[in-house]
């Protein structure tokens, strides 16, 4: 892997090795009209003097860029950073060039006196210094933005891959042997005791599985459609747990056209059942409602004594899929009595 300078964003050692000598060669020719075959001649002392000034300006401006990126580290603040950075670099460049120029003006002054006045030399010198600064800004910022663009593209691709994996994991978490086994056991006990209820149970079970297959490739789904399937899923759970499970769904009509991530409600409902005691002594209460632009799923906390801690895969899947759809985060809060998850409601 190529080494990078974390302060500047890339390894700029080779850039300085090539850039400083090259600019030091170009500046006397362009700004002071120096030539090899006529006066004013481009001599070694002029070249090394220019290289010394260029090095001071380059390293000073490089430090200013590092400082500016620390001060405005968020990419959204790039406009503020560029303005702040450019002002500092302009002041530093003119000051440094003027100060260093006082000690080196004899090298250019004698031979150039016939061509330029002292004021002209100062103007040409500062113009050359500002040209050097503009080149530094252009090179470093171009590489910086290319790096950020590549990082953004890689992050987007990573999120897409995670989204596909999350959808697959969500599907697997629903269509798992335990879920099917538990429902088949419930169905087998219903058939001799209540055939009509058994028929309803099969229809709701079919509805849940059909929904899973239909939405597995969707990024979002309307809250109305998801709630219809949640009702079917709740029917299965309540048939199994009877009065030991209480589910209260209270969603205003105007929120039904909002979007959420598919299967998120079923995953959260299943997590509540999986990690909490559901019994006649300790009934589990699950509330589903809207609050502050989010859909909230909350349950009373009565954790099972589990040997293995929760992996958190279900919640992580939901978080990763939401990253592709919304900047609003998935919020998880837990206290002594309740466990609550808030997922953003997305506009069409």
N, C-alpha and C positions, 0 to 999 in steps of 0.2 A: 504494500500500500504506500502511496506517495505521502511523504511527510508534509505537514502543513503547519504554518505559523498560526496558532489559535487566536493571537491578538489581531492579526491582519486578515485572516481568512484563507491564506494560501502561502506557500513557500516562495517568498519574493527575493530570495538570495540571488538567483540567476538573473532576475530582472534588473536588480541593482548593478550587478557585475557588467551587464551589457548596456543598460540604459544610461548610467552616469557617464561612462567614457564616450558614448555615442552623442549624447546631448552636448557634452563638453567640446566635441569636435564640430558640431553643427552651429552652435551659438556664435562663435567668433566669425564664422563665414557669413551667416545670415544677418546678424545684427551689427557687426563691426566691419563688414566688407573685407575681411582678411583673406589673403590669397597666398599660394605658395610661390607664384612667379612674379609678383609685383608688390609694391608697398601699398598699404600696410601689410607686412608679412605675417603669416600664421607661424609663430615660433613655438618652441617647446615650452618656454616660460609662460607664454600666453595660454597655451593649452592646459598646462598644469594649474595655472591660476584659476582658469575657468572651471576646471575639474574640482578644485577645492571649494569654490563658491557653490557649484552645483551639488556637491556632496552635502554641504551644510544645509542647503535649502531642501534637498531631497529627504535627508534624515529628520530634519525638523518638521517638515510637513507630514512625514510618515508617522511621527509621534503624535501630531495633532489628530490625524485620522484615527489612531488607536484610542486616544482620549475621547474623541467624539463618539466613537462606536460604543465605548463603555458608558458614556453619559446618556446616549440615546440608543439603548441596546435593542429595543423593540423595533421590528421591521416596519411597523405602521408609522413610526416616527421618523421615517427616512427624510421627509421634507425638512423637518426641523433640523435634523442632523446636517444635511447638506448646506443649509443657510448658515448655521452656527460654524460648521467646519470651514466653509469658504471664507467667511469673514476673518476667522483666526489665521488661516493660511495666507490671506492677502496681507494682513498686518505683519505677520512674521516674515514673509518673503521680502517685502519692501524694507523692513527694518534690518533684517540680516544682510541683505544685499548691500544696503547703504553703509552699514558698519564695516563689513568685510571689504567693501570697495574702497573705503578710506585708506586702508593699509596696503591695497594692491593697485591703486590708481596710477602709480608711476610706470607700471609695466605697460599700460595701454596709452598713457597720456602723451609721452614724448613723441612717438611716431604718429599718433592719431591727431596731434594738435593741428596738423595741416588740413585735416579732413573734418574734424568735429570740434566744437567748442566743449568746455567743461560741462555745460548744461546738457548739450546733446549726448555726451558720453553717459551722463547720469540717466537721461531718458532712455537711451539705448540699453544701458545696463539693467535698469528696472524692467524694461520691456522684455529683455531676455530672461530675467528671473521669473516674471509672471508667466512667460511662455513655458518655462520649465515647470512651474507649479500647475498650470493647466494640463500639461502632458501627464504629470503625476496623477492628478485627479482623474483624468480620462482613463488612464490605464488601470489604476487601482479600482475605481468604481465600476468599470466595465467588467473586470474579472469578478468583483464582489457580487454584482447583480447576476452574472452568469451562474455563479456558485449558488446564489439564493434561488434562482429559477430552477436549476437542476435539483436542488434539495426539495423544492416545492413539488416538482413533478414526481420525484421519488417518493415523497410523503403521500401524494395522492394515489400513486400506484399501490403503495403499501396499504393504505386504507381500503382501496378497492379489493385487494386480496383478502384483507381481514374481514371485509364485508361478506365476501363469498364464503369464507370459512365460518363466519358467525352464523350465516343463514343455514349452512349445512349442520353446524353444531346445534342450532336452535331446532332444526327439524329432527335431529337425532334425539335431542332432549325430550321432545314430545312423543315421537314414535319410538319409545323404548320398551323393552320387554316387560318391565315392571308395570308400566302404565297399562299396557294391553292385558297383561296377566290379571291385574287387579280388577279391571273392568269386565273381563270374561268371568271371573269368579263372582262378581256382583250380578252379572247377567244370568249365570247358571242358578243362582239362588232366587232370582226374580221369576224365571219362567214357570216353575210349578206353583208359586205363591200368587203371582200377579201377572198373568200373560199380557194384559193390556199395557201395564207399566213396562214390561220387558220390550214390547214393540216400540214404545216411546224411547226407551233407553237405546235400542239399536239405531233408531233414526238419529238421535242426538250424537251418538258415537260416530256414525257415518258422516254427519255434518262436520264434526271436528276434523276428522281425517281428510275429508274432501277439501276443507279450507286450507289445511297444511300443504296439500299438494298444489293447490291453486296459487298460493301466495309465496311459495318458496323462492321465486325469482323476482319478486317485487321489492322495491326499496322502501315504499311507504304504502299505507292503506288508510282508508277513511275510518275514523273512530266508530262510526255507525256500523260498518261491516265487522270491525273487530269485536265490538260489543255483542253483536248477534251471535258470534261464535263463542264469546266468553260466556254468554248465557247457556249455550249448549254444554260447554265445558263445566260450568257450575252445576248444571243439572246432573251430570255424571258424578261429580264429587259429592253433591248432597244426597244422591241416591246411595252412595257408598257410606257416607258418614252420618247421614240423617241429621238430627238436631245438634249433633256435636260440631257442625260447621255452619256458621252464619255468614252469608255474603250479602252486603248491602251496596248496591250500585245506584249512585245518584248523579246523573249527568244531565246538565241543561240541554234543551233541544238545540239551541244555537251553536253548541260546541260539537255536534255530531258530524259536521262536514270537515272538521279539522283532521289532520293526518297524524299517524303515529307509525312506528316501526312494526311490521307484521310480527305476530306471535309474541310480542313483548308482554301482553297482559297474561297470556297463558304461562309464559316462563315465570313471571313474578308470582302468579297464583300457585304454580307448582312448587316454587321455592318455599313459599309460606307453609305449604302442606308438608314438604320434605323435612324442614328444619324445626317445626314446632309440634308440640303435643296436641292431638285432636282427640278428645275423650269427653265423656259425659261429665266428669269432674272438672275438666278444663276445656270448655268449648273454645274453638278458634273463631275469632271474629275478623273478617276481612272487609274493609271499606274501600270503595272505589269512587272517587269524586274529582272535581276540577278545582284548581286554586291557583291564582296568579299566572294564568296562561299555561299551566301544566296539568297533566293527569296524575293524580296521586293514588297510590295503592298502599294502604296501611293495615297492619295486623297487630293484635296484641302479642306480646313477646312471652313465649313459654317454651323455651328451647329444650329440645331433646338432649339426652346425655349421649352425644355421638363420640365414637372412638376417633374418627377422622374428622378434622375440621373441614368446613366448606371450602371448595376451590374457588368459588366466586365466578365460575365460567359463565353462568347465565347472565349475570349483571354486566360482566365485561363484554359479552357479545352485544348486548343492548347498547352499551356506551360506544363501542366501535362503529356500529351501524348508524348511530345518531351523528357521529362526526362527519359523515358524508352529507347529512341533510340539514344540520342546524348548528349554529355556534353556541346555542344554549346547552348547558351541561345537564347530564342526568345526576340528580341529587339523591344521596342516600343518607338518612339520619336514623340514629338509634339511641334510645334512652332505656331506662329501667323497665318501662312498660310497653313500648311500641317500637316497631320497625317500619320505616316509611321510605318509599321510593317515589320520587317525582320525575316524570318523564315529560319533555317539552311537547306541547301541541303545535303542529306545524301547519302554516297556512297553505292553501292550495297553490 
